[in-house]
């Protein structure tokens, strides 16, 4: 009886391995791509005409446009917090991990209604591929106010007011979306459950009828 018990435990442990591996894979979060260590620049400014979302806007648009007056030179992300602080404007732009967080450092900041009135963040190390709005407590701000053009992040606050305690959080490059388990991962977990059930049924039959 002791030998049977030992054999049953060994088989159950082996069958459970697939179940454990599958469950760990299901619970593993997506690995985020950090922007820390990259070099970036940021410019606040305006465009009085032309829809700012047009992809025809070139990477040199901000450098040649007189409306972009608040310019931050090359800064290593992670070397300061917030990454870009603008006391005159009263708005901070902080890059943490793979997120860009915009917050108010003064009482409030209102932006005139123009085609574009906001900032352009440029990653000189690895140009951005996408931007997704995570949270926005700034009244009226939406995903339509965010865009990646020629590898640069454009954030538009035209006609809006960033009040005290409000902020906007963006996920960059699609790295922070919740992980969705692949079909193979689900199959591994299901196979583990099935194998464990078969082993238990067989050993129970052997104990009863053997």
N, C-alpha and C positions, 0 to 999 in steps of 0.2 A: 504493500500500500504506500510505503514511504517512497519507493522508486517511482510509482505512478504519479505521486504528487509532485516529485521533483521534475519528471518529464513534462507534466502539464504546465508547470511554472515556466520552464524553458521555452516551450512552444508559444505560450501566451506572450512572453517577453519579445520573442521574435516577431510574432504577428503584430504586436503593438508598435513596433518600430515604424512601420509605414504610416500608422495613424498619427504618431507623434510628429514625424517629419511633415506630414500633410498639414497638421494643425499649426505647427510653427510657421510654415510657409504662408498659410492663410492669414495669420496674425501679424506677419512682418510688414511694417510700414514702408511706403515708398521712400527711397533715399533722396533727400533734397540736395540740389546742387547749390553750394554756398557761393556767394559773390565776394566773400571776404578775401582780401589780398589783391583783388582786381583794382585797376586804376580807373577812375571815372571823373568826368567833369559835369557841371550842372549850370544851366543858364535860365534865369527868369526873364520873361519878356512877352511881347504881344505881336500879333499879326492882325492888322486892321482889315484885311480883305483876303479872299480866297479861302475856301473850306480847308481848314488845317488838316483834315483827315486824308487829303489827297496824297497818294504815294509819290506824286511828282515832286513833293518837297524834298530837296536834296539834303545830304548831311551837312552842307555848308550854309544852309538857310539861316541858322541862328547866328553864325559868325559874321555874316554880311548884313544882317538886318539890324538897323539902328534901334529897333524897339527892344532888343535884348540887351539890357543895361546891367543887370545884376549877374555877374559871371564869376563862377568858382573854377579855378584852375584845377589841374590834375591832382586828385586826392586819392590816397590809398584807402579803400573801403575797409573799415574796421579799425583804422588808426585813431579815430575820434568818435565820440557819440554826443550829439547827433553828427552824422557824416557831413551834412551841409546845414549850418545854422545861419540864418539871415536875420540879424537883430533889427535891421531897418524895415524889413517887410513883416517881421514877426511870425515867420513860418519856418519850421524845421523839416528837413528831409533826411530821414535816417535809413540807412541800408543795413539790415540785420539778416544774416543767413542768406536766404534767397528772396527776402521781402523788402519792399520799399514802403516806408511808413511816413506819411505826411501829417504833421500835427501843428497846432497853434501854440506859439510861445508868448503871445501877447493877449490882450482882451479879445480882439477879433481883427480879421483882415478881410476887406471887401475888394472884389475884383470887378473892374468895369466890363460892360458887355461889349465884346469884340469877337472877331472870328476865332481868335485864340488869345488867351490871357492865362499863362501858367508857366510851367517849366519843362525843359528838355534835359533828360539825364542820359549821358552817353558813357557806355562802358568801353574804355579804350582797349581793354584786354580781350574781352569776348563780347561782341555786339549782341544785344538782346534778340531773342527769337519770338517771344510772346509775353503778354502781360494779362493777368486775370484779376479782376476786382474781387477781393475777399470780404472786406467790410468797409462801410462808408457812413459815418455819422454826420457828415457835412450835408445839410439840407440841399436837395436838388442834384447832388452829384450821382452819376451813374456810370455804367460800363462804357457808355458812348463818349465819355470824357477822357478815355484812356486809349492810347494807340501806340504801336511800335512801327516807326517809319524809318526805313534804311538802317535798322539796327539800333535806333535811338528810342527811348521811352518819352512820349509826349503826354503830359497830364494837363488838362484844360479846366481852369476854375472860372472861366468867363461868366460874369453875371452872378457869381456865387459869393457867399461869405463863410470863411472858416472861423468859427467861433471858438471860444475857450473850451477846452475839453473835447473838441471834436477831432476826428482824424480819418484818414483814408489809408487802407492797407492793400497792397498789391502783391501777388505772387508772380515772380519773374521766371520766364523760360519753362513754364509748365511743370516745374519740379516738385511742387508742393500739393498737387492734387491727391486726394485719398487713393490709396492703392486698391485696385480691383483685381482679385485673384484670377489667374489664368485658368482656362479649362483643365489643363493638365494638373494644376495644383488641387482643384476640387476633386478630380478623379483619384488622385493619390490618397486624399483624406477618406473618400468613400470606400476605396479599396481596402484601406486599413481597417475601417469599421467592419466591412464584410468578412475579411479574413479572420478578424478576432471572433466574430459570431460563429463562423464555421468551426473554428478550433474548439470553442467552448461547447458547441453542440456535440461534436465528435467525442470529446473527452468525457462528457456527461453520459453519453451512450455506453462508452466502454466501462465506466464505473457501475452503471446500472445492470448491463447485460453481460459484462465480462466476468 
